[in-house]
Each structure stands twice: as C-alpha cells, then as structure tokens.
Amino acid sequence: MENSDIVIPDPEIASRAFLAIPLFELDSSLLLPKLGKSIREIAKSFSSATLRQDVSCTEKIRKLLK
C-alpha cells in the first residue's frame, strides 16, 4: 500500500527489527518485491541476542486479523 501519507511495508523495514520481526511472525512466507527479499531473509538478518519475542502480543494480533 502506498499513498502520499504512508507506505506499507515501510521502505526501511530491512533496518527496523521492530517492524520486520512481527511481520515475519504473522506471515513468514511474505515476499517484499520492492526490496527483492522475503520477510524471512530480513527478519533473520537481525541478531537474536538483542531481541525478545512477545508471543502474547503476536497471538493477539493474529486473532484481530482473522
């Protein structure tokens, strides 16, 4: 999605773990054609040492999207 106010996904998602990781958790097979990468590639590029998973938040989002 893109208009004059917003671009989804964020064009800088490859440098923003707080965007990439939750999106990967929601749809691990997502391809981002503008970046020429999959969300899996992007999410896996972040160091797991500095990240923590919030399973309850991910589950809440999944329920909202159904």
N, CA, C and O of each residue as an XYZ file, in Angstrom:
264
protein
N       0.851     -1.171      0.000
C       0.000      0.000      0.000
C       0.894      1.231      0.000
O       1.891      1.309      0.719
N       0.505      2.180     -0.825
C       1.299      3.401     -0.876
C       0.414      4.564     -1.308
O      -0.325      4.477     -2.289
N       0.508      5.649     -0.554
C      -0.129      6.898     -0.959
C       0.759      8.042     -0.477
O       1.887      7.801     -0.048
N       0.289      9.245     -0.538
C       1.131     10.387     -0.178
C       1.466     10.455      1.315
O       2.398     11.156      1.707
N       0.710      9.729      2.149
C       0.920      9.782      3.596
C       1.653      8.575      4.178
O       2.298      8.679      5.222
N       1.553      7.426      3.497
C       2.080      6.198      4.104
C       2.518      5.198      3.039
O       1.958      5.142      1.945
N       3.524      4.418      3.387
C       3.986      3.313      2.544
C       4.063      2.078      3.428
O       4.752      2.080      4.449
N       3.354      1.018      3.035
C       3.356     -0.233      3.789
C       3.741     -1.358      2.838
O       3.110     -1.501      1.791
N       4.749     -2.160      3.160
C       5.579     -2.054      4.340
C       6.567     -0.904      4.228
O       6.891     -0.447      3.132
N       7.029     -0.456      5.357
C       7.988      0.643      5.428
C       9.189      0.327      4.536
O       9.757     -0.760      4.646
N       9.588      1.244      3.663
C      10.740      1.004      2.785
C      12.043      0.730      3.551
O      12.991      0.183      2.987
N      12.088      1.106      4.817
C      13.286      0.882      5.631
C      13.128     -0.304      6.586
O      13.837     -0.399      7.588
N      12.196     -1.203      6.268
C      11.928     -2.348      7.140
C      13.166     -3.217      7.346
O      13.301     -3.859      8.388
N      14.063     -3.247      6.377
C      15.271     -4.075      6.486
C      16.206     -3.598      7.599
O      17.099     -4.336      8.015
N      16.009     -2.393      8.073
C      16.843     -1.889      9.175
C      16.033     -1.668     10.455
O      16.522     -1.060     11.408
N      14.808     -2.159     10.469
C      13.922     -1.938     11.616
C      13.348     -3.255     12.126
O      12.305     -3.720     11.667
N      14.043     -3.831     13.069
C      13.623     -5.125     13.623
C      12.218     -5.068     14.207
O      11.462     -6.035     14.115
N      11.871     -3.940     14.806
C      10.552     -3.819     15.445
C       9.415     -3.906     14.434
O       8.267     -4.123     14.821
N       9.707     -3.742     13.157
C       8.714     -3.927     12.098
C       8.847     -5.309     11.454
O       7.853     -5.998     11.222
N      10.071     -5.693     11.174
C      10.317     -6.928     10.420
C       9.962     -8.192     11.199
O       9.343     -9.104     10.650
N      10.342     -8.252     12.456
C      10.123     -9.475     13.235
C       8.627     -9.778     13.411
O       8.215    -10.908     13.148
N       7.804     -8.825     13.842
C       6.373     -9.136     13.958
C       5.728     -9.501     12.618
O       4.864    -10.377     12.564
N       6.140     -8.844     11.555
C       5.582     -9.175     10.240
C       5.977    -10.590      9.843
O       5.162    -11.328      9.289
N       7.210    -10.973     10.118
C       7.671    -12.334      9.867
C       6.849    -13.333     10.678
O       6.477    -14.388     10.164
N       6.563    -13.012     11.939
C       5.780    -13.912     12.788
C       4.355    -14.078     12.273
O       3.750    -15.135     12.449
N       3.826    -13.058     11.650
C       2.466    -13.127     11.112
C       2.396    -13.855      9.772
O       1.444    -14.589      9.508
N       3.404    -13.648      8.930
C       3.414    -14.293      7.606
C       4.853    -14.529      7.161
O       5.455    -13.685      6.497
N       5.392    -15.672      7.528
C       6.802    -15.964      7.259
C       7.109    -16.172      5.780
O       8.279    -16.193      5.396
N       6.094    -16.326      4.951
C       6.322    -16.547      3.514
C       6.179    -15.270      2.678
O       6.273    -15.317      1.452
N       5.957    -14.149      3.331
C       5.737    -12.883      2.631
C       6.961    -12.459      1.818
O       8.086    -12.478      2.317
N       6.731    -12.080      0.575
C       7.787    -11.542     -0.283
C       7.607    -10.042     -0.408
O       6.486     -9.553     -0.542
N       8.718     -9.310     -0.363
C       8.687     -7.855     -0.493
C       9.354     -7.492     -1.816
O      10.563     -7.266     -1.863
N       8.565     -7.436     -2.893
C       9.118     -7.248     -4.228
C       9.946     -5.971     -4.403
O      10.942     -5.973     -5.127
N       9.543     -4.898     -3.752
C      10.293     -3.644     -3.902
C      11.699     -3.758     -3.323
O      12.616     -3.064     -3.762
N      11.863     -4.633     -2.341
C      13.176     -4.840     -1.734
C      13.907     -6.030     -2.351
O      15.110     -6.201     -2.150
N      13.176     -6.848     -3.101
C      13.772     -8.033     -3.696
C      14.172     -9.079     -2.669
O      15.111     -9.847     -2.884
N      13.444     -9.106     -1.533
C      13.762    -10.037     -0.451
C      12.469    -10.570      0.154
O      11.392    -10.002     -0.027
N      12.610    -11.667      0.869
C      11.480    -12.183      1.638
C      11.561    -11.613      3.049
O      12.628    -11.192      3.495
N      10.443    -11.601      3.737
C      10.445    -11.121      5.120
C      11.291    -12.063      5.984
O      11.868    -11.640      6.985
N      11.361    -13.333      5.594
C      12.205    -14.295      6.305
C      13.679    -13.868      6.258
O      14.362    -13.870      7.282
N      14.163    -13.503      5.066
C      15.549    -13.050      4.914
C      15.835    -11.828      5.786
O      16.862    -11.745      6.461
N      14.904    -10.892      5.750
C      15.083     -9.652      6.502
C      15.069     -9.933      8.001
O      15.945     -9.467      8.729
N      14.079    -10.691      8.461
C      13.963    -10.983      9.895
C      15.170    -11.753     10.411
O      15.646    -11.492     11.516
N      15.658    -12.680      9.638
C      16.795    -13.494     10.072
C      18.107    -12.714     10.080
O      19.099    -13.179     10.642
N      18.124    -11.540      9.466
C      19.353    -10.748      9.430
C      19.622    -10.014     10.744
O      20.721     -9.499     10.948
N      18.639     -9.961     11.628
C      18.809     -9.283     12.911
C      19.384    -10.236     13.943
O      19.089    -11.431     13.924
N      20.195     -9.718     14.834
C      20.814    -10.519     15.883
C      19.774    -10.894     16.934
O      19.104    -10.027     17.494
N      19.649    -12.172     17.193
C      18.682    -12.622     18.195
C      19.126    -12.272     19.618
O      18.317    -12.318     20.545
N      20.386    -11.928     19.795
C      20.899    -11.588     21.122
C      20.251    -10.329     21.685
O      20.168    -10.168     22.902
N      19.792     -9.442     20.816
C      19.222     -8.178     21.284
C      17.699     -8.137     21.185
O      17.081     -7.117     21.489
N      17.090     -9.259     20.754
C      15.643     -9.292     20.555
C      14.990    -10.259     21.522
O      15.598    -11.243     21.945
N      13.741     -9.967     21.870
C      12.966    -10.930     22.646
C      11.584    -11.037     22.016
O      11.007    -10.043     21.576
N      11.074    -12.239     21.983
C       9.778    -12.496     21.378
C       8.671    -12.239     22.393
O       8.782    -12.609     23.562
N       7.611    -11.606     21.929
C       6.436    -11.373     22.770
C       5.283    -12.188     22.179
O       4.480    -11.675     21.400
N       5.219    -13.440     22.555
C       4.249    -14.370     21.991
C       2.815    -13.895     22.222
O       1.978    -14.012     21.327
N       2.527    -13.371     23.386
C       1.154    -12.956     23.683
C       0.705    -11.831     22.755
O      -0.445    -11.811     22.316
N       1.591    -10.909     22.458
C       1.251     -9.812     21.552
C       1.003    -10.337     20.134
O       0.049     -9.929     19.472
N       1.859    -11.235     19.683
C       1.705    -11.813     18.349
C       0.367    -12.547     18.237
O      -0.331    -12.420     17.231
N       0.016    -13.304     19.256
C      -1.250    -14.034     19.248
C      -2.448    -13.082     19.210
O      -3.427    -13.352     18.515
N      -2.380    -11.993     19.937
C      -3.462    -11.004     19.929
C      -3.642    -10.416     18.527
O      -4.768    -10.248     18.058
N      -2.545    -10.113     17.876
C      -2.605     -9.548     16.512
C      -3.186    -10.566     15.549
O      -4.018    -10.221     14.709
N      -2.754    -11.830     15.660
C      -3.280    -12.886     14.789
C      -4.799    -12.990     14.929
O      -5.507    -13.118     13.930
N      -5.299    -12.936     16.155
C      -6.742    -13.037     16.390
C      -7.480    -11.848     15.769
O      -8.574    -12.015     15.229
N      -6.899    -10.668     15.841
C      -7.529     -9.491     15.265
C      -7.602     -9.568     13.738
O      -8.533     -9.047     13.124
N      -6.620    -10.216     13.143
C      -6.558    -10.290     11.685
C      -7.461    -11.370     11.093
O      -7.679    -11.395      9.882
N      -7.980    -12.251     11.920
C      -8.854    -13.330     11.409
C     -10.227    -12.839     11.110
O     -11.078    -13.614     10.675
